Amino acid sequence: MFLTISTTGTAGSPATDLGFLLHKHPDRAQRFSTAHGTAHVLYPEATAERCTVAMLLEIDPVALVRSARGKGRGAAPDSALAQYVNDRPYAASSLLAVALGGVFGSAVKGQCAARPELPGVARPLRVEVPVLPARGGAGLVERLFAPLGWSVTAEPVPLDERFPEWGDSRYVRLALEGELTLAEALRHLYVLLPVLDDSKHYWVSPDEVEKLLRAGEGWLERHPEQVLITNRYLARRRSLTRDALARLAEADDTGPESLDNAVDEEKDTAEKPVPLAVRRREAVVGALRAAGAARVLDLGCGQGQLVGELLKDPRFTEVVGVDVSMRALKEAARRLGLERMSERQAARVRLLQGSLAYTDRRLAGYDAAVLSEVTEHLDPPRLPALEYAVFGAARPATVIVTTPNVEYNVRWETLPAGQVRHPDHRFEWTREEFRTWAGDVAGRHGYEVGFAPVGPDDPEVGPPTQTAVFHRRDAGPDRTATAATTTTLTKEATAV
């Protein structure tokens, strides 16, 4: 297998900076052992104007067959001869993807100790793969790489050049050109090479979901072929695919439930739509500012998107994210970069594991609490426990609740009738049901409540997201404060 990555020099950055990014010196040819052969890394050219790195992966077919990791779906065929005579040693596949991730591991992660400023710089890149299996043809190659900013050339390889009438094989010669960071390019290749091959040389276990989410962070959440990529990468294992798609939806709030691509029909459809998740966060932050909150709880914080937004504003002096999932909290810590924060910034944020179905003394005494897209994930019999834990025990001065409006679901062309927006939703409220619940909660616990839409407010079915802003009566002026907060929220929601 063979792959090259080339770049050209730019003002203040010679092309040989590629060597720093890859942690491989251009003046030396190096070799690295892999589970199934040897990876050679060398530089056919290395000047300030142009630099090319090449990886040549020599596969040992016998080692591939004998390795226990070669068993299971995606490994070599079972017939005795086919185990040794197949395309694995010659065509780019998961073997090459794994070698890229191993040999260029620091570059994939976007790390460069010697020159820490380099990984974040986009540079002109050209990637060439002479022989790439493409189950789906050149058209699929275009659909996978073009949305990521690549200019794609996928030339089908004929079955036999001497007999053109035989047609083309399932292989292509691939060339990609674009201006991206090296880390982005390597992560695209790591995921999409085995996806195009539609096969893996090892058994796909549950930890492959984590690998996919790490490599796909920042691009897979919004890729138009997200389902196909996830399904193929996880070898069509339905349970793993469902898990990965659900977590991708949480990561960027994409999918049918988020209305990411919904726009007002009267707006210019050529204008790029604002994702509903972004609208929600902007509206919630605006409501918190209007309420004068400084110490804020994000209850059910997930992977920390709202926490990150709040940390950008110095008026929020303390932000606490709470979630029942330790996995989500670990991902939130990674996304927020807690380990890299300054002491002053780190002192403003905490991530706590806890269930909202139980009272928690750690949550008492805060200015505001946010329950954004949380209530619908609870079974209805558990709502009274959440209600008491938040409104009865923690009792923040302001509580902001956002939840889907089930009436708006009819506007989804891709959502089957009667189906909720997310597979983990236990229910979704109508506008009347939500207002009734919120009014009852406010009455029982001494709050005033106002309501506001987020997203386009359809005259027939209402907005995609409905919001309630609660203000505790004994925390200050009651109806006046609540009205001011709700008015600000409405302005934030409709402005976008």
Residue, then its C-alpha position, 0 to 999 in steps of 0.5 A: m500500500f502506498l500513500t503520499i501527502s504533499t504541501t507547498g511553502t507559504a509566507g513564513s512557513p516553509a513546506t518542510d514544516l510538514g516534518f515537524l507536524l509528522h514528527k518524522h525528519p525529512d532527511r531520514a527514511q524510517r521504518f515502523s513495525t505493525a501487527h501485519g507488516t512494516a510501515h516505511v516513511l520517507y520524503p521523496e522531496a523536501t524543500a522550502e517550496r515543496c515537501t512530500v511525505a510517503m508511507l509505504l506499507e508492506i503487508d505480510p499476508v501470512a501474519l495477517v491470516r495468523s493474527a487473531r485480530g484478523k478473525g471476524r467480519g472484514a477479515a480475509p475470506d475463509s477459503a484456504l487459498a483466498q486467505y493468502v491471495n487477496d487484495r489486502p497487501y496492495a489496496a488501501s484499506s483499514l490496514l493503511a488507516v491503522a498504520l496512519g493512526g499509529v505512525f502519525g499518532s501525534a499529528v492525528k491528535g493535532q500535537c506538535a511539542a516542538r512547534p505548538e503553533l503549527p497544528g492549527v494552521a491550515r495549509p495547501l495539501r495534496v493526498e494521493v492514493p494509487v489504489l483505493p477500493a471504492r464500493g460505490g464507485a467514484g461518485l461515492v468518493e466524491r460524496l464522502f470527501a467533497p463536503l469536507g473541503w476537498s477537491v476530489t479526483a477519483e479515476p476508476v482503474p480498469l479491470d485490464e488496460r489491454f481489454p477496455e471492453w471489460g470495464d472498470s474495477r472497483y478500485v480508483r486512483l484517488a487525489l485530494e487537494g484542499e487547504l486544511t490542517l494536517a490533523e483534519a486530513l489524517r482524520h478524514l483518511y483514518v475514517l473514510l479509507p475503510v468506509l470506502d473499502d466497506s471492510k475491516h481486517y479486524w473484528v469491530s468491537p464496541d470500542e470502535v465507537e469511541k475511535l470513530l467519534r474521536a476521529g470524526e469530531g468536528w466534521l462527522e456530526r454535520h456530514p451529509e453521509q453521516v449514516l452511511i459512514t457510521n454504518r460502514y465504519l462499524a461493519r453494519r453492527r446495528s447496536l454500535t451504529r445506533d449508539a454512535l449516531a445517538r452520540l453524534a446527535e448529542a455532540d452537535d444536536t444534529g439529526p431530525e430532532s435538532l432542526d439544524n437545517a430548518v429555516d423560515e420559508e420566507k427567508d432566502t434559502a441560499e443563506k446558510p441556516v443557523p443550527l437550532a442547537v446554536r439558536r437554543r444556546e444563544a437564547v439561553v445565554g441571553a436569558l441568563r444575562a438578562a436575569g443577571a446570573a453569575r453562578v450558573l448550573d447546567l443540569g444535564c450538561g452532556q458534552g459541555q457545549l453550553v458550559g463552553e459558551l458560558l465560559k466565554d463571557p466573564r460575567f458568569t463567574e462560576v459554571v457547574g456542569v452536572d450529568v449522570s453519565m461519566r462518559a459524557l463528563k469526560e468528553a466535556a472535560r476534553r472538549l473544554g480543554l480543562e487540563r490546558m486552562s489557566e488557573r483563573q479560568a479553571a477556577r470558574v468551572r466544575l463538572l459533577q456527576g449526579s442524577l437529577a432524580y435526587t436532591d444534591r446539596r452541591l447544587a444549592g445557592y446558585d443564581a440560575a439553573v438550565l435544563s436544556e433538552v433534558t426533561e424529555h429524556l426522563d420517564p414521566p413518573r420520574l419528573p416529580a423527582l426532578e421537579y423537587a430536586v431542582f425547584g424544591a431543594a436546589r431552588p435557584a433564583t432563575v430556572i430556564v427549561t427548553t424542550p421540543n414542541v411535538e406539534y412542530n414535528v409535522r414540519w419534518e419531511t424526514l421524520p416518520a409520523g408519530q416518531v419522536r425526534h431522538p431515540d432516547h426521548r421518552f415523550e415530547w410535549t405539546r405547547e399546552e402540555f408544557r405550559t400546564w406542567a410549567g405552571d403547576v411547577a411554578g405554583r407549587h414551588g413559589y416561582e413565576v413563569g414566562f414562555a418564549p419560542v426558539g426557532p421559527d414560530d410557525p403560526e399553525v404548530g408553533p416553534p421547534t423548541q419551547t422555553a420556560v423561564f422561571h423566576r423565584r418570587d422571593a428572589g426579587p421583583d416577581r413578574t417584572a423580572t420574569a417578563a424582562t427575562t422572557t422578553t430578552l429570550t424572545k428577542e434572542a430567539t427571533a434575532v437569529 
